[in-house]
């Protein structure tokens, strides 16, 4: 192929596929460099002068190989040469444009782009899936935590409710089985005792009196839980003193004073109280330890009272002398006045607490 001849399309395609964009630029520059000498040679020659034998081959070698085009250029002068150069440049650009659209891609480009697309798509899909899964798991964890907290709260409330219900049931049992019945029994026994006092005062006012009812008397310090203070005149001591049932039993029982029935009833109530204490003492509230001590003293008092009553009820032929015991022992066997106060206070406390629970109010 001659030096000035334009390369064929196949040769340009091969070079284009090898060099890419840089090869395009190189071929355009090569084409312009090939055409430059032709333009210079035609400008230097005079119009109509024949080419010498020495220069003709060189011009033929470096210019366009088409002889018809060269003769036409030589005959027409500079203007036709520029037009032909413009057409050649235009043809070259069209050839480059055609090659640019027809050149095949490199053999590895399509698989690589496909792999890249698959990998990128997989990464995007995996990332979206991971984010969605993480969000779902986080939502599930939040829901599980809320559910666990709710269940724990409900369990705590149920446990607290069960505790309160158990405590309420225990308080009800304490009142219904111990404090309530004891208060009623002690109040009933006390009323019978007061009726007996009134009967003795009406029978013999010189020996019996209720000091709290006397206008001129001072209120004694050791009054009964109901505020009363019943006295008997002790002829041996020559003064008034507090009436004690176990100590003054023989003075009034069976003496025709009309009080024997009262004493019988007091003993019957005492027997019920004694049995109730023996069976239900375990229901005493923990902070009422003093009441347990009072229970013991009452049981001792009632045993003495029951023995005295049994002896007084025997027929005359079977009567036995009452046991003579020291005064200290007799005083210890007297009725414990504080037991009524303790039972009444416990019953009122339970009633107040149960009333608050029934009204939905918190415990004080």
Helices and strands as residue ranges (DSSP letters): H 9-19, H 21-44, H 53-62, H 67-76, H 78-102, H 107-174, I 175-179, H 180-203, E 208-210, G 211-213, E 230-234, E 239-242, H 249-252, H 260-280, G 281-283, H 289-313, G 316-318, H 327-332, H 338-358
